[in-house]
Amino acid sequence: MSEETDIEYKRFILSLVPPAIIVFLLWLVKFVEVTLGLDLFYHGVFPRRVNGLIGILTSPFIHANFNHLINNTVPFFFLLSAIFYFYQKVAWRVLFISYLFTGSLVWLMARASYHIGASGLVYSFASFLFFSGIVRRNINLLAISMLVIFLYGSMVWGIFPYKPDMSWESHLIGMTTGALLSVIYRDEGPGPTRFISDMEDEDIEENDQAEGIK
């Protein structure tokens, strides 16, 4: 294994650590809730109530059931890992701003009901990568978000109020937050994807041959 490959491998492994720890905490909270017979639903965000402010911090860790948790776990881990891999310098900022800003706007603007789950963060991460791919013209970032949207097609419809028990507000606010972050951090992350045409490829080969003659 070359030194460059070894560095990339270590970078990849390190990018998995923060998402893995957070996912572990998500599952730990659910297991404790079920084991002790607790009902943490009331620790979600309840808009415009003072006692609902705590939900800004706690709601992403609370899920209605294991199916809800599983649906959030996979895209959460996958997308956040991609952010930590491609955006090492600003990954923590993207995470915390998504976390606090999304929850705060849900508290200010959403329906008067308890809002729980990490899906607002999932939408923020997916939106950040997708729009970053457009802003930075990077095909890898676009491909990651499109893959998640393809595998979880309901994400597209999640920003519309078609299900009364779904926090579409969290989804819409998370998506908007991610898009704004992609503009704020437009100078961070991988550069534009460069495609080499056949003519350019021939020029490169000719230059290599010429250098070899020297």
Backbone as a printed PyTorch tensor [residue, N CA C, xyz], in Angstrom:
tensor([[[  0.8430,  -1.1950,   0.0000],
         [  0.0000,   0.0000,   0.0000],
         [  0.8830,   1.2510,   0.0000]],

        [[  0.6700,   2.1580,  -0.9820],
         [  1.4630,   3.3690,  -1.0760],
         [  1.1200,   4.3180,   0.0630]],

        [[  1.9980,   5.3120,   0.2560],
         [  1.7780,   6.2850,   1.3310],
         [  0.4910,   7.0720,   1.1020]],

        [[  0.2300,   7.4500,  -0.1470],
         [ -0.9850,   8.2120,  -0.4750],
         [ -2.2350,   7.3880,  -0.2100]],

        [[ -2.1850,   6.1060,  -0.5970],
         [ -3.3260,   5.2180,  -0.3500],
         [ -3.5530,   5.0230,   1.1380]],

        [[ -2.4660,   4.9020,   1.8720],
         [ -2.5570,   4.7260,   3.3220],
         [ -3.1900,   5.9490,   3.9860]],

        [[ -2.8420,   7.1390,   3.5160],
         [ -3.4150,   8.3750,   4.0560],
         [ -4.9150,   8.4400,   3.7770]],

        [[ -5.3060,   8.0760,   2.5540],
         [ -6.7230,   8.1050,   2.1810],
         [ -7.5190,   7.0800,   2.9840]],

        [[ -6.8940,   5.9270,   3.2380],
         [ -7.5650,   4.8980,   4.0260],
         [ -7.8110,   5.3810,   5.4510]],

        [[ -6.7980,   6.0020,   6.0430],
         [ -6.9450,   6.5300,   7.4030],
         [ -7.9900,   7.6410,   7.4430]],

        [[ -7.9870,   8.4780,   6.4180],
         [ -8.9830,   9.5500,   6.3250],
         [-10.3910,   8.9710,   6.2540]],

        [[-10.5460,   7.9030,   5.4680],
         [-11.8500,   7.2550,   5.3330],
         [-12.3200,   6.6740,   6.6660]],

        [[-11.4280,   5.9740,   7.3560],
         [-11.7760,   5.3670,   8.6420],
         [-12.1530,   6.4360,   9.6620]],

        [[-11.3930,   7.5230,   9.7000],
         [-11.6730,   8.6060,  10.6470],
         [-13.0130,   9.2760,  10.3520]],

        [[-13.3840,   9.3160,   9.0840],
         [-14.6590,   9.9450,   8.7270],
         [-15.8640,   9.1370,   9.2090]],

        [[-15.6460,   7.8680,   9.5150],
         [-16.7360,   7.0090,   9.9940],
         [-16.9590,   7.1160,  11.5020]],

        [[-15.9520,   7.6070,  12.2180],
         [-16.0130,   7.5840,  13.6800],
         [-17.1060,   8.4840,  14.2650]],

        [[-17.1560,   9.7940,  13.9430],
         [-18.2040,  10.6350,  14.5250],
         [-19.6260,  10.1550,  14.1970]],

        [[-19.9320,   9.8060,  12.9300],
         [-21.2780,   9.2890,  12.6470],
         [-21.5920,   8.0090,  13.4150]],

        [[-20.5890,   7.1270,  13.5540],
         [-20.8060,   5.8710,  14.2770],
         [-21.1320,   6.1240,  15.7460]],

        [[-20.4500,   7.0950,  16.3580],
         [-20.7090,   7.4170,  17.7620],
         [-22.1200,   7.9760,  17.9310]],

        [[-22.5230,   8.8660,  17.0350],
         [-23.8620,   9.4650,  17.1270],
         [-24.9420,   8.4170,  16.9030]],

        [[-24.7290,   7.5550,  15.9120],
         [-25.7100,   6.4830,  15.6590],
         [-25.8050,   5.5570,  16.8690]],

        [[-24.6770,   5.2620,  17.4950],
         [-24.6890,   4.4450,  18.7080],
         [-25.5520,   5.1050,  19.7890]],

        [[-25.4280,   6.4320,  19.9330],
         [-26.2210,   7.1560,  20.9320],
         [-27.7080,   7.1330,  20.5780]],

        [[-28.0220,   7.2310,  19.3030],
         [-29.4290,   7.1560,  18.8830],
         [-30.0520,   5.8280,  19.3110]],

        [[-29.3090,   4.7460,  19.0490],
         [-29.8190,   3.4220,  19.3950],
         [-29.8170,   3.1930,  20.9060]],

        [[-28.8150,   3.7240,  21.5840],
         [-28.7450,   3.5780,  23.0380],
         [-29.9660,   4.2320,  23.6980]],

        [[-30.3190,   5.4240,  23.2410],
         [-31.4860,   6.1260,  23.7940],
         [-32.7530,   5.2970,  23.5940]],

        [[-32.8870,   4.7000,  22.4060],
         [-34.0890,   3.9030,  22.1290],
         [-34.1310,   2.6540,  23.0020]],

        [[-32.9970,   1.9850,  23.1600],
         [-32.9630,   0.7830,  23.9910],
         [-33.2620,   1.1140,  25.4550]],

        [[-32.7210,   2.2110,  25.9500],
         [-32.9990,   2.6240,  27.3250],
         [-34.4820,   2.9500,  27.4820]],

        [[-35.0390,   3.6350,  26.4990],
         [-36.4590,   3.9870,  26.5470],
         [-37.3450,   2.7430,  26.6130]],

        [[-37.0360,   1.7760,  25.7500],
         [-37.8440,   0.5460,  25.6990],
         [-37.6200,  -0.3060,  26.9490]],

        [[-36.3640,  -0.4450,  27.3550],
         [-36.0240,  -1.2870,  28.5050],
         [-36.6560,  -0.7820,  29.8010]],

        [[-36.6210,   0.5260,  29.9900],
         [-37.1380,   1.1150,  31.2320],
         [-38.6080,   1.5280,  31.1260]],

        [[-39.2060,   1.2720,  29.9750],
         [-40.6070,   1.5980,  29.8030],
         [-40.8860,   3.0940,  29.8450]],

        [[-39.9530,   3.8780,  29.3220],
         [-40.1000,   5.3310,  29.3310],
         [-40.8470,   5.8030,  28.0860]],

        [[-41.3570,   7.0150,  28.1540],
         [-41.9760,   7.6480,  26.9910],
         [-41.2900,   8.9900,  26.7830]],

        [[-40.3150,   9.0040,  25.8690],
         [-39.5300,  10.2100,  25.6320],
         [-40.1400,  11.1250,  24.5810]],

        [[-41.2820,  10.7310,  24.0970],
         [-41.9630,  11.5000,  23.0520],
         [-42.1080,  12.9640,  23.4470]],

        [[-42.3630,  13.1910,  24.7290],
         [-42.6370,  14.5460,  25.2060],
         [-41.3720,  15.3770,  25.4020]],

        [[-40.2280,  14.8210,  24.9980],
         [-38.9910,  15.5940,  24.9960],
         [-38.6390,  16.0570,  23.5830]],

        [[-39.6070,  15.9490,  22.6810],
         [-39.4080,  16.4690,  21.3310],
         [-39.5840,  17.9760,  21.3000]],

        [[-39.4330,  18.5480,  20.1240],
         [-39.6520,  19.9880,  19.9560],
         [-41.1510,  20.2550,  19.9310]],

        [[-41.6110,  21.1430,  20.8130],
         [-42.9960,  21.6010,  20.7390],
         [-42.9440,  23.0960,  20.4410]],

        [[-43.3090,  23.4850,  19.2270],
         [-43.1440,  24.8750,  18.7980],
         [-43.8210,  25.9000,  19.7130]],

        [[-43.0400,  26.9460,  19.9630],
         [-43.4990,  28.1480,  20.6620],
         [-43.9490,  27.9050,  22.0990]],

        [[-43.5230,  26.7970,  22.6740],
         [-43.7030,  26.5580,  24.1030],
         [-42.3260,  26.5730,  24.7620]],

        [[-42.2330,  27.2420,  25.8970],
         [-40.9460,  27.3320,  26.5890],
         [-40.4280,  25.9420,  26.9430]],

        [[-41.3200,  25.0700,  27.4210],
         [-40.8700,  23.7250,  27.7900],
         [-40.5790,  22.8570,  26.5640]],

        [[-40.8880,  23.3780,  25.3800],
         [-40.5660,  22.6470,  24.1550],
         [-39.1950,  22.9910,  23.6040]],

        [[-38.5410,  23.9870,  24.2230],
         [-37.2040,  24.3850,  23.7690],
         [-36.1670,  23.2840,  23.9470]],

        [[-36.3350,  22.4720,  24.9870],
         [-35.3760,  21.4000,  25.2500],
         [-35.3010,  20.4340,  24.0740]],

        [[-36.3930,  20.3620,  23.3180],
         [-36.4430,  19.4580,  22.1740],
         [-35.4600,  19.8140,  21.0720]],

        [[-35.0230,  21.0710,  21.0280],
         [-34.0120,  21.4540,  20.0450],
         [-32.7680,  20.5950,  20.2120]],

        [[-32.4490,  20.2650,  21.4590],
         [-31.2790,  19.4400,  21.7510],
         [-31.5950,  17.9520,  21.7640]],

        [[-32.7820,  17.5910,  22.2340],
         [-33.0840,  16.1710,  22.4660],
         [-33.8440,  15.4770,  21.3360]],

        [[-34.6090,  16.2150,  20.5550],
         [-35.5050,  15.5790,  19.5820],
         [-34.8150,  14.6710,  18.5670]],

        [[-33.5900,  15.0060,  18.0500],
         [-32.9760,  14.1000,  17.0770],
         [-32.6560,  12.7160,  17.6390]],

        [[-32.6050,  12.6040,  18.9680],
         [-32.2760,  11.3190,  19.5930],
         [-33.5190,  10.5070,  19.9500]],

        [[-34.6910,  11.0450,  19.6750],
         [-35.9420,  10.3880,  20.0590],
         [-36.6920,   9.9370,  18.8040]],

        [[-37.0950,   8.6720,  18.7770],
         [-37.8080,   8.1270,  17.6190],
         [-39.0630,   7.3810,  18.0750]],

        [[-40.0640,   7.4200,  17.2280],
         [-41.3600,   6.8490,  17.5870],
         [-41.2820,   5.3430,  17.8110]],

        [[-40.5000,   4.6500,  16.9780],
         [-40.3610,   3.2000,  17.0820],
         [-39.0650,   2.7920,  16.3820]],

        [[-38.7890,   1.4820,  16.4000],
         [-37.5350,   1.0150,  15.7930],
         [-37.5440,   1.1950,  14.2710]],

        [[-38.6900,   1.0900,  13.6580],
         [-38.7690,   1.2880,  12.2120],
         [-38.3890,   2.7230,  11.8500]],

        [[-38.8870,   3.6580,  12.6330],
         [-38.5460,   5.0710,  12.4570],
         [-37.0350,   5.2750,  12.6250]],

        [[-36.4600,   4.6380,  13.6180],
         [-35.0270,   4.7600,  13.8960],
         [-34.1930,   4.1540,  12.7760]],

        [[-34.5850,   2.9780,  12.2980],
         [-33.8500,   2.3100,  11.2210],
         [-33.8680,   3.1560,   9.9530]],

        [[-35.0360,   3.7180,   9.6310],
         [-35.1630,   4.5400,   8.4280],
         [-34.2580,   5.7690,   8.4620]],

        [[-33.9820,   6.2680,   9.6600],
         [-33.1020,   7.4260,   9.7900],
         [-31.6280,   7.0480,   9.9170]],

        [[-31.3660,   5.8770,  10.4930],
         [-29.9880,   5.4800,  10.7910],
         [-29.1140,   5.3700,   9.5500]],

        [[-29.5870,   4.6460,   8.5440],
         [-28.7490,   4.3660,   7.3660],
         [-28.3800,   5.6490,   6.6170]],

        [[-29.3560,   6.4680,   6.1950],
         [-28.9600,   7.6960,   5.4930],
         [-28.1810,   8.6570,   6.3770]],

        [[-28.4920,   8.7130,   7.6770],
         [-27.7600,   9.5820,   8.6010],
         [-26.2850,   9.2120,   8.6130]],

        [[-25.9970,   7.9350,   8.7980],
         [-24.6090,   7.4690,   8.8610],
         [-23.8950,   7.6770,   7.5290]],

        [[-24.5530,   7.3210,   6.4580],
         [-23.9550,   7.3990,   5.1270],
         [-23.6360,   8.8440,   4.7480]],

        [[-24.6010,   9.7430,   4.9230],
         [-24.4280,  11.1300,   4.5190],
         [-23.4280,  11.8760,   5.4080]],

        [[-23.5260,  11.6570,   6.7220],
         [-22.6090,  12.3550,   7.6180],
         [-21.1770,  11.8600,   7.4220]],

        [[-21.0100,  10.5780,   7.1310],
         [-19.6730,  10.0510,   6.8370],
         [-19.0920,  10.7400,   5.6060]],

        [[-19.9330,  10.9500,   4.5910],
         [-19.4810,  11.6270,   3.3740],
         [-19.0590,  13.0560,   3.6740]],

        [[-19.8040,  13.7320,   4.5520],
         [-19.4490,  15.1090,   4.9100],
         [-18.1160,  15.1420,   5.6460]],

        [[-17.9080,  14.2060,   6.5640],
         [-16.6420,  14.1780,   7.2970],
         [-15.4780,  13.7720,   6.3910]],

        [[-15.7710,  13.0170,   5.3550],
         [-14.6990,  12.6170,   4.4320],
         [-14.3360,  13.7540,   3.4780]],

        [[-15.3320,  14.3680,   2.8680],
         [-15.0800,  15.3920,   1.8560],
         [-14.8760,  16.7900,   2.4440]],

        [[-15.4030,  17.0170,   3.6490],
         [-15.3600,  18.3690,   4.2290],
         [-14.7530,  18.3320,   5.6290]],

        [[-13.5470,  17.8290,   5.7290],
         [-12.9020,  17.6680,   7.0310],
         [-12.8620,  18.9620,   7.8450]],

        [[-12.5420,  20.0750,   7.1930],
         [-12.3490,  21.3350,   7.9020],
         [-13.6430,  21.8920,   8.5020]],

        [[-14.7600,  21.6520,   7.8380],
         [-16.0160,  22.2900,   8.2810],
         [-17.0900,  21.2760,   8.6800]],

        [[-16.7380,  19.9930,   8.7290],
         [-17.7410,  18.9520,   8.9960],
         [-18.4560,  19.1660,  10.3280]],

        [[-17.6850,  19.4760,  11.3800],
         [-18.3110,  19.6730,  12.6870],
         [-19.2240,  20.8970,  12.6700]],

        [[-18.8140,  21.9370,  11.9570],
         [-19.6540,  23.1320,  11.8630],
         [-20.9500,  22.8330,  11.1210]],

        [[-20.8530,  22.0720,  10.0390],
         [-22.0520,  21.6880,   9.2930],
         [-22.9930,  20.8770,  10.1780]],

        [[-22.4210,  19.9620,  10.9540],
         [-23.2280,  19.1330,  11.8490],
         [-23.9420,  19.9760,  12.9030]],

        [[-23.1920,  20.8240,  13.6080],
         [-23.7850,  21.5810,  14.7140],
         [-24.7460,  22.6640,  14.2370]],

        [[-24.4290,  23.3120,  13.1220],
         [-25.3570,  24.3210,  12.5930],
         [-26.6440,  23.6520,  12.1260]],

        [[-26.5230,  22.5250,  11.4400],
         [-27.7130,  21.7770,  11.0200],
         [-28.5480,  21.3800,  12.2300]],

        [[-27.8710,  20.9190,  13.2530],
         [-28.5030,  20.4480,  14.4900],
         [-29.2910,  21.5760,  15.1730]],

        [[-28.6290,  22.6830,  15.4380],
         [-29.2400,  23.7650,  16.2130],
         [-30.1720,  24.6270,  15.3750]],

        [[-29.7760,  24.9310,  14.1550],
         [-30.5770,  25.8140,  13.3130],
         [-31.8930,  25.1460,  12.9090]],

        [[-31.8190,  23.8840,  12.5120],
         [-33.0370,  23.1690,  12.1180],
         [-34.0030,  23.0610,  13.2860]],

        [[-33.4960,  22.6370,  14.4500],
         [-34.3610,  22.5160,  15.6220],
         [-34.9570,  23.8360,  16.0500]],

        [[-34.1780,  24.9060,  15.9780],
         [-34.6620,  26.2250,  16.3900],
         [-35.7690,  26.7260,  15.4640]],

        [[-35.5920,  26.5350,  14.1600],
         [-36.6170,  26.9880,  13.2170],
         [-37.8840,  26.1420,  13.3140]],

        [[-37.7270,  24.8550,  13.6200],
         [-38.9060,  24.0160,  13.8520],
         [-39.6810,  24.5550,  15.0500]],

        [[-38.9630,  24.9370,  16.1010],
         [-39.6150,  25.4920,  17.2890],
         [-40.3430,  26.7950,  16.9630]],

        [[-39.7820,  27.5860,  16.0720],
         [-40.3840,  28.8730,  15.7200],
         [-41.5410,  28.7550,  14.7390]],

        [[-41.4650,  27.7960,  13.8100],
         [-42.3540,  27.8460,  12.6510],
         [-43.2880,  26.6550,  12.4740]],

        [[-43.0110,  25.5390,  13.1030],
         [-43.7700,  24.3110,  12.8100],
         [-45.1270,  24.2850,  13.4980]],

        [[-45.9010,  23.2620,  13.1640],
         [-47.2170,  23.0610,  13.7910],
         [-47.0860,  22.8160,  15.2850]],

        [[-48.1540,  23.1050,  15.9970],
         [-48.1740,  22.9120,  17.4470],
         [-48.3660,  21.4340,  17.7610]],

        [[-47.2600,  20.7080,  17.7320],
         [-47.2590,  19.2820,  18.0250],
         [-45.8300,  18.8960,  18.3580]],

        [[-45.6250,  17.7030,  18.9060],
         [-44.2640,  17.2530,  19.2070],
         [-43.5820,  16.7530,  17.9400]],

        [[-42.3880,  17.2440,  17.7060],
         [-41.5970,  16.8700,  16.5340],
         [-40.3630,  16.1140,  17.0160]],

        [[-40.2030,  14.8820,  16.5420],
         [-39.0960,  14.0470,  16.9930],
         [-38.3960,  13.4060,  15.8010]],

        [[-37.1900,  12.8990,  16.0560],
         [-36.4540,  12.1600,  15.0370],
         [-35.3070,  12.9400,  14.4250]],

        [[-34.4120,  12.2070,  13.7850],
         [-33.2130,  12.7980,  13.1790],
         [-33.3970,  13.0880,  11.6990]],

        [[-34.6090,  12.9780,  11.1880],
         [-34.8030,  13.1390,   9.7450],
         [-34.5330,  14.5600,   9.2670]],

        [[-34.7400,  15.5630,  10.1310],
         [-34.4020,  16.9240,   9.7470],
         [-32.9170,  17.0530,   9.4350]],

        [[-32.0880,  16.3680,  10.2270],
         [-30.6440,  16.3620,   9.9810],
         [-30.3050,  15.6040,   8.7060]],

        [[-31.0100,  14.5080,   8.4660],
         [-30.7850,  13.7280,   7.2450],
         [-31.0320,  14.5980,   6.0190]],

        [[-32.1240,  15.3550,   6.0430],
         [-32.4400,  16.2440,   4.9140],
         [-31.3910,  17.3420,   4.7750]],

        [[-30.9100,  17.8510,   5.8880],
         [-29.8890,  18.8900,   5.8370],
         [-28.6030,  18.3550,   5.2310]],

        [[-28.1920,  17.1660,   5.6460],
         [-26.9550,  16.5720,   5.1160],
         [-27.0800,  16.2900,   3.6200]],

        [[-28.2090,  15.6920,   3.2200],
         [-28.4180,  15.3610,   1.8110],
         [-28.4470,  16.6300,   0.9570]],

        [[-29.1290,  17.6490,   1.4530],
         [-29.2190,  18.9140,   0.7300],
         [-27.8520,  19.5820,   0.6240]],

        [[-27.0930,  19.5460,   1.7100],
         [-25.7610,  20.1430,   1.7080],
         [-24.8730,  19.4960,   0.6460]],

        [[-24.8420,  18.1730,   0.6030],
         [-24.0080,  17.4710,  -0.3670],
         [-24.5000,  17.7020,  -1.7930]],

        [[-25.8120,  17.6750,  -1.9700],
         [-26.3790,  17.8380,  -3.3130],
         [-26.0690,  19.2290,  -3.8710]],

        [[-26.3850,  20.2520,  -3.1020],
         [-26.1640,  21.6130,  -3.5900],
         [-24.6780,  21.9790,  -3.6230]],

        [[-23.8840,  21.3750,  -2.7390],
         [-22.4370,  21.5630,  -2.8210],
         [-21.9020,  20.9960,  -4.1310]],

        [[-22.4770,  19.8660,  -4.5390],
         [-22.0790,  19.2740,  -5.8100],
         [-22.3700,  20.1910,  -6.9720]],

        [[-23.5020,  20.9050,  -6.8900],
         [-23.8580,  21.8530,  -7.9490],
         [-22.9600,  23.0800,  -7.8840]],

        [[-22.8270,  23.6510,  -6.6810],
         [-22.0260,  24.8630,  -6.4990],
         [-20.5660,  24.6170,  -6.8830]],

        [[-20.0350,  23.4650,  -6.4810],
         [-18.6200,  23.1710,  -6.7260],
         [-18.4170,  22.3210,  -7.9800]],

        [[-19.5240,  21.9900,  -8.6500],
         [-19.4860,  21.2130,  -9.8890],
         [-18.7100,  19.9060,  -9.6870]],

        [[-19.0610,  19.2290,  -8.5860],
         [-18.3770,  17.9760,  -8.2580],
         [-19.3480,  16.8100,  -8.3820]],

        [[-19.0690,  15.9070,  -9.2860],
         [-19.9770,  14.8070,  -9.5940],
         [-20.0910,  13.8110,  -8.4520]],

        [[-19.0320,  13.6640,  -7.6450],
         [-19.0590,  12.7070,  -6.5450],
         [-20.0920,  13.0980,  -5.4870]],

        [[-20.1370,  14.3890,  -5.1570],
         [-21.0900,  14.8620,  -4.1530],
         [-22.5230,  14.7100,  -4.6630]],

        [[-22.7360,  15.0370,  -5.9210],
         [-24.0680,  14.8730,  -6.5160],
         [-24.4820,  13.4040,  -6.5260]],

        [[-23.5380,  12.5360,  -6.8540],
         [-23.8400,  11.1080,  -6.9410],
         [-24.2470,  10.5380,  -5.5900]],

        [[-23.5750,  10.9730,  -4.5170],
         [-23.8990,  10.4810,  -3.1770],
         [-25.3310,  10.8480,  -2.8050]],

        [[-25.6970,  12.1110,  -3.0070],
         [-27.0460,  12.5540,  -2.6550],
         [-28.0990,  11.8900,  -3.5310]],

        [[-27.8110,  11.7600,  -4.8330],
         [-28.7680,  11.1340,  -5.7350],
         [-28.9710,   9.6710,  -5.3830]],

        [[-27.9000,   8.9960,  -4.9380],
         [-28.0140,   7.6000,  -4.5290],
         [-28.9390,   7.4740,  -3.3290]],

        [[-28.7660,   8.3660,  -2.3470],
         [-29.6210,   8.3220,  -1.1600],
         [-31.0660,   8.6240,  -1.5350]],

        [[-31.2720,   9.6210,  -2.3930],
         [-32.6330,   9.9570,  -2.8260],
         [-33.2570,   8.7910,  -3.5750]],

        [[-32.4380,   8.0880,  -4.3840],
         [-32.9360,   6.9430,  -5.1390],
         [-33.3240,   5.7960,  -4.1960]],

        [[-32.4680,   5.5280,  -3.2130],
         [-32.7380,   4.4350,  -2.2750],
         [-33.8700,   4.7760,  -1.3120]],

        [[-33.9980,   6.0590,  -0.9900],
         [-35.0430,   6.5110,  -0.0730],
         [-35.9010,   7.5390,  -0.8090]],

        [[-36.6090,   7.0320,  -1.8340],
         [-37.3870,   7.9000,  -2.7110],
         [-38.3980,   8.7720,  -2.0010]],

        [[-38.8560,   8.3250,  -0.8350],
         [-39.8450,   9.1010,  -0.0940],
         [-39.2770,  10.4280,   0.3950]],

        [[-37.9250,  10.5810,   0.3610],
         [-37.3170,  11.8340,   0.7850],
         [-37.8470,  12.9970,  -0.0430]],

        [[-38.0780,  12.7620,  -1.3300],
         [-38.5420,  13.8220,  -2.2150],
         [-39.9000,  14.3300,  -1.7580]],

        [[-40.7520,  13.4070,  -1.3320],
         [-42.1100,  13.7830,  -0.9290],
         [-42.1760,  14.2230,   0.5290]],

        [[-41.0850,  14.0090,   1.2590],
         [-41.0990,  14.2970,   2.6890],
         [-41.2050,  15.7650,   3.0410]],

        [[-40.9890,  16.6530,   2.0530],
         [-41.0880,  18.0850,   2.3400],
         [-42.5000,  18.6150,   2.1110]],

        [[-43.4290,  17.7090,   1.7370],
         [-44.8120,  18.1180,   1.5000],
         [-45.7200,  17.5610,   2.5980]],

        [[-46.7540,  18.3180,   2.9850],
         [-47.6300,  17.9010,   4.1060],
         [-48.7210,  16.9210,   3.6980]],

        [[-48.2990,  15.7320,   3.2640],
         [-49.3020,  14.7540,   2.8300],
         [-49.6050,  13.7010,   3.8980]],

        [[-48.7820,  13.6680,   4.9590],
         [-49.0430,  12.7360,   6.0630],
         [-49.1390,  13.5350,   7.3600]],

        [[-50.2680,  13.4370,   8.0500],
         [-50.4620,  14.2570,   9.2600],
         [-49.5080,  13.9360,  10.3960]],

        [[-48.9820,  12.6890,  10.4490],
         [-48.1080,  12.3100,  11.5530],
         [-46.6230,  12.4420,  11.1960]],

        [[-46.3250,  13.0950,  10.0800],
         [-44.9360,  13.2770,   9.6420],
         [-44.5420,  14.7450,   9.7750]],

        [[-43.3630,  14.9900,  10.3330],
         [-42.8950,  16.3700,  10.4950],
         [-42.2690,  16.8570,   9.1940]],

        [[-43.1210,  17.1910,   8.2380],
         [-42.6090,  17.6990,   6.9680],
         [-41.8960,  19.0360,   7.1610]],

        [[-42.2640,  19.7540,   8.2220],
         [-41.5910,  21.0200,   8.5090],
         [-40.1050,  20.7970,   8.8050]],

        [[-39.8110,  19.7610,   9.5910],
         [-38.4150,  19.4380,   9.8860],
         [-37.6500,  19.1210,   8.6080]],

        [[-38.2960,  18.3930,   7.7180],
         [-37.6640,  18.0080,   6.4610],
         [-37.3810,  19.2360,   5.5970]],

        [[-38.3870,  20.0950,   5.4630],
         [-38.2420,  21.2820,   4.6170],
         [-37.1980,  22.2450,   5.1920]],

        [[-37.2570,  22.4440,   6.5030],
         [-36.2900,  23.3300,   7.1550],
         [-34.8870,  22.7480,   7.0740]],

        [[-34.7650,  21.4300,   7.2780],
         [-33.4600,  20.7830,   7.1610],
         [-32.8950,  20.9250,   5.7610]],

        [[-33.7400,  20.7250,   4.7470],
         [-33.2880,  20.8610,   3.3610],
         [-32.8220,  22.2840,   3.0760]],

        [[-33.5760,  23.2670,   3.5640],
         [-33.2060,  24.6690,   3.3620],
         [-31.8980,  25.0020,   4.0730]],

        [[-31.7450,  24.4730,   5.2790],
         [-30.5090,  24.6950,   6.0450],
         [-29.2980,  24.1390,   5.2970]],

        [[-29.4220,  22.9200,   4.7910],
         [-28.3220,  22.3060,   4.0450],
         [-27.9600,  23.0990,   2.8020]],

        [[-28.9750,  23.6150,   2.0960],
         [-28.7150,  24.4130,   0.8980],
         [-27.9670,  25.6980,   1.2480]],

        [[-28.3830,  26.3600,   2.3320],
         [-27.7060,  27.5870,   2.7690],
         [-26.2560,  27.3020,   3.1690]],

        [[-26.0390,  26.1840,   3.8620],
         [-24.6810,  25.8210,   4.2760],
         [-23.7880,  25.5360,   3.0690]],

        [[-24.3780,  24.9770,   2.0170],
         [-23.5810,  24.7000,   0.8150],
         [-23.0830,  25.9910,   0.1770]],

        [[-23.8500,  27.0670,   0.3240],
         [-23.4290,  28.3700,  -0.2030],
         [-22.4030,  29.0080,   0.7360]],

        [[-22.6700,  28.9290,   2.0390],
         [-21.7520,  29.5000,   3.0310],
         [-20.3600,  28.8730,   2.9220]],

        [[-20.3300,  27.5420,   2.7350],
         [-19.0490,  26.8290,   2.6570],
         [-18.7170,  26.4240,   1.2140]],

        [[-19.0630,  27.3020,   0.2920],
         [-18.8400,  26.9980,  -1.1270],
         [-17.3630,  26.9190,  -1.5010]],

        [[-16.4970,  27.4990,  -0.6620],
         [-15.0600,  27.4470,  -0.9450],
         [-14.3610,  26.2790,  -0.2450]],

        [[-15.1320,  25.4400,   0.4180],
         [-14.5720,  24.2800,   1.1210],
         [-14.9010,  23.0010,   0.3540]],

        [[-14.1390,  21.9520,   0.6560],
         [-14.4370,  20.6530,   0.0820],
         [-13.7330,  20.3990,  -1.2380]],

        [[-14.0720,  19.2960,  -1.8990],
         [-13.4060,  18.9120,  -3.1540],
         [-13.7190,  19.8870,  -4.2750]],

        [[-12.7720,  20.0240,  -5.1970],
         [-12.9440,  20.9410,  -6.3190],
         [-13.8060,  20.3520,  -7.4200]],

        [[-13.9790,  21.1070,  -8.5050],
         [-14.8100,  20.6380,  -9.6250],
         [-14.2700,  19.3450, -10.2310]],

        [[-15.1810,  18.5040, -10.6930],
         [-14.7770,  17.2870, -11.3900],
         [-14.2870,  17.6630, -12.7800]],

        [[-13.1100,  17.1860, -13.1420],
         [-12.5310,  17.5070, -14.4520],
         [-12.6410,  16.3020, -15.3620]],

        [[-13.2470,  16.5370, -16.5200],
         [-13.3920,  15.4710, -17.4940],
         [-12.3860,  15.6950, -18.6240]],

        [[-11.6480,  14.6510, -18.9670],
         [-10.6310,  14.7510, -20.0100],
         [-11.2030,  14.1930, -21.3140]],

        [[-11.2140,  15.0140, -22.3560],
         [-11.7150,  14.5730, -23.6520],
         [-10.6630,  13.7200, -24.3570]],

        [[-11.0780,  13.1040, -25.4680],
         [-10.1440,  12.2780, -26.2300],
         [ -8.9670,  13.1010, -26.7490]],

        [[ -9.2420,  14.3360, -27.2090],
         [ -8.1920,  15.1970, -27.7270],
         [ -7.1880,  15.5520, -26.6350]],

        [[ -7.7180,  15.8770, -25.4190],
         [ -6.8440,  16.2000, -24.2990],
         [ -5.9900,  15.0010, -23.9130]],

        [[ -6.6110,  13.8120, -23.9800],
         [ -5.9000,  12.5860, -23.6360],
         [ -4.7400,  12.3550, -24.6000]],

        [[ -4.9790,  12.6430, -25.9100],
         [ -3.9230,  12.4700, -26.9050],
         [ -2.7890,  13.4650, -26.6650]],

        [[ -3.1710,  14.7050, -26.2940],
         [ -2.1570,  15.7300, -26.0220],
         [ -1.2780,  15.3290, -24.8450]],

        [[ -1.9220,  14.7400, -23.8120],
         [ -1.1780,  14.3050, -22.6350],
         [ -0.1810,  13.2190, -23.0140]],

        [[ -0.6300,  12.2620, -23.8500],
         [  0.2570,  11.1790, -24.2690],
         [  1.4250,  11.7300, -25.0720]],

        [[  1.1570,  12.7140, -26.0050],
         [  2.2070,  13.2950, -26.8080],
         [  3.2220,  14.0200, -25.9370]],

        [[  2.7230,  14.7400, -24.9200],
         [  3.6240,  15.4520, -24.0130],
         [  4.4910,  14.4760, -23.2340]],

        [[  3.8690,  13.3740, -22.7980],
         [  4.6260,  12.3650, -22.0450],
         [  5.7270,  11.7830, -22.9240]],

        [[  5.4000,  11.5290, -24.2280],
         [  6.3830,  10.9520, -25.1210],
         [  7.5230,  11.9350, -25.3800]],

        [[  7.1350,  13.2080, -25.5400],
         [  8.1510,  14.2370, -25.7860],
         [  9.0900,  14.3630, -24.6100]],

        [[  8.5380,  14.2990, -23.4020],
         [  9.3680,  14.3780, -22.1940],
         [ 10.3010,  13.1780, -22.1180]],

        [[  9.7930,  12.0360, -22.6220],
         [ 10.6160,  10.8380, -22.5920],
         [ 11.8010,  10.9530, -23.5470]],

        [[ 11.6100,  11.6400, -24.7000],
         [ 12.6900,  11.8100, -25.6930],
         [ 13.8040,  12.6600, -25.1210]],

        [[ 13.4320,  13.6750, -24.3730],
         [ 14.4300,  14.5420, -23.7410],
         [ 15.3070,  13.7380, -22.8100]]])
